């Protein structure tokens, strides 16, 4: 049953209901200040999320600590793109930090962590091999 305020309106909200078969993939189901939630599990430390794996306690805990070596563990997985979530504020790393990823033809996009979560979900549902490296 529709609420009273909606019955008098000419427009109706549109809902797209479809069965999601992403249960075997990692998706962000929430985020906020100081945490992200992946498949209903809360994480409060920096981590890397890929569709088929989670690397907890990523050694880069702050933007200031970030080095090129922090991304080396991604090389074997050959992601198409790495989304770097820099916390609550967008901060661009020195190009030398992401130089090796670029040399390996791995795209790098930098954004705040919340935007990285949203973008990851979109790319992952498109079937892309994406990694979200998040400073939480």
Order of alpha helices (4+ residues) and beta strands (2+ residues): alpha-beta-beta-beta-beta-beta-beta-alpha-beta-alpha-beta
